[in-house]
Amino acid sequence: MAVVTAVETRPRRNVELVLLIVSLGIAIGAYVLVGIAAEGRVQANWMWVGGGLAVLVLGVHAVLRVVAPYADPVILPITTAINGLGLVVIHRLDLAEETSLATRQLLWTAIGVGAAVAVLVLVRDHRILARYTWTAAVLGFALLLLPLLPFIGRNIRGARIWIGLGPLSFQPGEIAKILLALFFAGYLVTARDSLALVGRRFLGLQLPRARDLGPILVAWALSLGVLVFERDLGTSLLFFGLFVAVLYVATERTSWIVIGMSLFVAGAVLAWRIFSHVQRRVDIWLHPFEPGTFENAFQVVQGLYGMASGGLLGTGLGEGRPDIIPFAESDFIFTAIGEELGLTGIFALLLLYLILVERGLRTAIGARDGFGKLLAAGLSFTIALQCFVVAGGVTRVIPLTGLVMPFLAYGGSSLLSNWIVVAILLRISDAARRPAPAEVTG
Amino acid sequence: MNAPLRRLAVVVALLFASLLLSATYVQFVSAPELNARTDNRRTQFKEFGRDRGPILVDGRPIAQSVEVDDPYTYQRKYTSAQMYSAVTGFYSIVYKPTGMEGATNDLLNGTADQLFYRRLSDLFTGREPQGASVELTIDPKVQKAAWDALGNQKGAVVALDPKTGAILAMVSKPGYDPNALAGHDVAKVTKAWNGLLDDPDRPLDNRAIAGRLYPPGSVFKIVTAAAALEGGYTPDTLVDGPASLDLPQTSASLPNDFAGACGPNNKVSLLDALRISCNTAFGSIGLEIGDDAIRAQAEKFGFGKALDVPLTVTPSTFPADPNPPQTAQSAIGQFDVRVSPLQIAMVSAGVANGGVVMRPQLVKDVLSANGVDVIQRPQPERFSDAVSGQVAADLTRMMVAVVDDGTGKRAQIPGVRVAGKTGTAQQGEGRPPNAWFTAFAPADDPKVAIAVVVEDGGALGDAASGGRVAAPIAKQVIEAVLNR
């Protein structure tokens, strides 16, 4: 591991404050505009929602000043902007469908922010998380498989990735993704030498020993299990992609990527040959307009129509018809933005995500410990993968799956887990950007 | 571990680049194609969200768009809906627009080429685009008279101004309520539509121009008489008019509707043959002049020709290659002769207008949304020269005789010379005949030409005849025209 000297020594909390105010201004302004466009008047609750969001994120900002003064100053404002935009679009759909999901989303934002603050306050050094490597493994796999249990597992829209207790439902996979990132980081930081250095060379690739293939085969089997039994290609892809990415970063061996990709493609093709629900997804992906698949593809097709009607500049907030698309507030919030804010809005949104992910990866590069590097890389990559799987699903780059856009889409589990992800990234970035102690160690 | 991290960052950037590309493809490259798809409800909302122009009759809207608070923004509303249903058609979110709503759709919704400059200026002034309004030639008093006169009988009435071709009335019964099909509740609209489709009385048919064509029966004798007169006959030419005409090549014969011959010594003048509607006389004329002469005459009146008024009219037909007995049958409007009421009105109108048939027209003018600029004003247009002026005059004399002292007495109007012809078209065993009447008046300065058909004998059933059932209806409509 290379020795990294800190480039930046200033906390940059004031930069963060300015950016936060810009983010809040965009979100609150958009919220007000939606009311004017859709109902012809400013919604009475704009001050509550806008004020609520402002109090929450400014609270995080204040906490950062105390417990993580050197944290990356861009991550929180971007998160705020995306979360705020999500609230706006959900509010906009509320007005069309006479629901009140935006309030619940704000409540979940509060819970997520609370969890983030708790993580920042309680975890003063991310390295202590490495102690919980195997606990995280057990908990993570348990959560991942929880929806398969009878009674509490719930099948929603074809995917069995939910658990329900009474009126509450939750996607345990969202939390599992953090725990698994933690486990992969903790496990691979210790196992990386044998995985990286031992083995034969073949066709320019450093091939691992058969016994070192164990972990990746286990991960592969588990992700296939998720695909087959929970019927969720998205979670499967997220989980396996996360593992392969962290494995690659840990070992610096391209062969792991080749092996991983081959395994995933083979598994996916196998699943496609065998399972009708996978075939249906693929049919919808490849032929959404054909008569045979048209009924099933309704959501995808309506999403495409929505984006197409938005064109380059969009219809304007509150001026389109995103409510035609089923579940526009969760799975298809991306198309709602495409419709009303246009390709311009989509580009802005994707670039926000890209910057967020790249800031996370920058944090990984800056981190001074292997565990921190792998954890930050893993968590950042999950955000990127989720964006890709969702936005790629609705724009037909890949088959549509059950994931949602981080921070943007309606859903408590996702908001909660992603705010925790942000808190961990902020914590690692604080360590990475903090002026190096007198004695620099690698 | 920093080298793979940097490469991972590049991979992430590539993933996002693919998303930017795919979003660009959807929202820019393939957007026009996606927007043009017929199942795209957004495109529908856009189309239905336009301020569609009204359809006007005498300056008053019979179809207009009213702003409503739903996704479609505008609701199409019809007044005197049933009476005008054959003309307006309907404008539905589920089905294709019909009637004038369909025929003048691009004018009403503002996308017609004629409206290009207006749209351009709308673009720059930021004004909401509005459709043009279409004013019809229909005279509401005449329309109402025809609608009321038909009562609850099935059938159709068409009235024309013979000098211009303007359609003064177009009624088809039973009508329907286009409001039921113009609603925004897809389930309700579908239910109403299916109800209308399943109705054995076929209310969605515009019987006046585009329903199932009718056998014309004796009103067709005007065409046969025209062919004979053009071929050298005069109204006084004596023709064979026995009680029953033996048809060549078969054992069948063609009888008169009334028992007995049409005149002394089985001879009758052409004028009297039309006056009393003598089947055998016209059968023998048909055999004499042949099917080609009758067909040619029929085509001069418009048979077999495509016609848009701008509603599309189903062309009337004369059989292509009848044998002699079939020719005799066809000469009296039976066998395979099939007509629309509008075609029969055009025959009368041609006779009324000195032999010249004017092109029937429903549009009086098309006005821009502000109601001031005339975008389109169809001028009267010659459709065909059906008969010479002399033949037209002869036919007029003969048709006046029908009303004065023949089968059409019930169409007499005190102080007005009415020219007409009855028809009682057999539909085969067990079904009452269709009752026809066609006329024009005043005979010396025609203001209106009309065709009336009442299906299945109307209120009189088997006892019906054109003179008893259809002539009184024609009379009321003519009076409505003359009294306006």
Chai-1 contact restraints between the chains, C-beta under 6 A:
chainA,res_idxA,chainB,res_idxB,connection_type,confidence,min_distance_angstrom,max_distance_angstrom,comment,restraint_id
A,A2,B,N2,contact,1.0,0.0,6.0,A-B,restraint_1
A,Y248,B,P4,contact,1.0,0.0,6.0,A-B,restraint_2
A,V249,B,M1,contact,1.0,0.0,6.0,A-B,restraint_3
A,V249,B,P4,contact,1.0,0.0,6.0,A-B,restraint_4
A,V249,B,L5,contact,1.0,0.0,6.0,A-B,restraint_5
A,E252,B,P4,contact,1.0,0.0,6.0,A-B,restraint_6
A,L304,B,V26,contact,1.0,0.0,6.0,A-B,restraint_7
A,L304,B,L34,contact,1.0,0.0,6.0,A-B,restraint_8
A,Y305,B,L34,contact,1.0,0.0,6.0,A-B,restraint_9
A,Y305,B,N40,contact,1.0,0.0,6.0,A-B,restraint_10
A,Y305,B,R42,contact,1.0,0.0,6.0,A-B,restraint_11
A,M307,B,V26,contact,1.0,0.0,6.0,A-B,restraint_12
A,M307,B,Q27,contact,1.0,0.0,6.0,A-B,restraint_13
A,A308,B,A31,contact,1.0,0.0,6.0,A-B,restraint_14
A,A308,B,L34,contact,1.0,0.0,6.0,A-B,restraint_15
A,A308,B,N35,contact,1.0,0.0,6.0,A-B,restraint_16
A,S309,B,R42,contact,1.0,0.0,6.0,A-B,restraint_17
A,G310,B,Q27,contact,1.0,0.0,6.0,A-B,restraint_18
A,G311,B,Q27,contact,1.0,0.0,6.0,A-B,restraint_19
A,G311,B,A31,contact,1.0,0.0,6.0,A-B,restraint_20
A,R321,B,R42,contact,1.0,0.0,6.0,A-B,restraint_21
A,I324,B,R41,contact,1.0,0.0,6.0,A-B,restraint_22
A,G338,B,Q27,contact,1.0,0.0,6.0,A-B,restraint_23
A,L343,B,Q27,contact,1.0,0.0,6.0,A-B,restraint_24
A,I346,B,A23,contact,1.0,0.0,6.0,A-B,restraint_25
A,L350,B,F16,contact,1.0,0.0,6.0,A-B,restraint_26
A,L350,B,L19,contact,1.0,0.0,6.0,A-B,restraint_27
A,L350,B,L20,contact,1.0,0.0,6.0,A-B,restraint_28
A,L354,B,F16,contact,1.0,0.0,6.0,A-B,restraint_29
A,V357,B,V12,contact,1.0,0.0,6.0,A-B,restraint_30
A,E358,B,A9,contact,1.0,0.0,6.0,A-B,restraint_31
A,L361,B,L5,contact,1.0,0.0,6.0,A-B,restraint_32
A,L361,B,A9,contact,1.0,0.0,6.0,A-B,restraint_33
A,A364,B,L5,contact,1.0,0.0,6.0,A-B,restraint_34
A,I365,B,N2,contact,1.0,0.0,6.0,A-B,restraint_35
A,I365,B,L5,contact,1.0,0.0,6.0,A-B,restraint_36
A,K373,B,M1,contact,1.0,0.0,6.0,A-B,restraint_37
A,A377,B,L5,contact,1.0,0.0,6.0,A-B,restraint_38
A,A384,B,V12,contact,1.0,0.0,6.0,A-B,restraint_39
A,F388,B,L15,contact,1.0,0.0,6.0,A-B,restraint_40
A,A391,B,L19,contact,1.0,0.0,6.0,A-B,restraint_41
A,T395,B,S22,contact,1.0,0.0,6.0,A-B,restraint_42
A,T395,B,A23,contact,1.0,0.0,6.0,A-B,restraint_43
A,T395,B,V26,contact,1.0,0.0,6.0,A-B,restraint_44
A,V397,B,S18,contact,1.0,0.0,6.0,A-B,restraint_45
A,V397,B,S22,contact,1.0,0.0,6.0,A-B,restraint_46
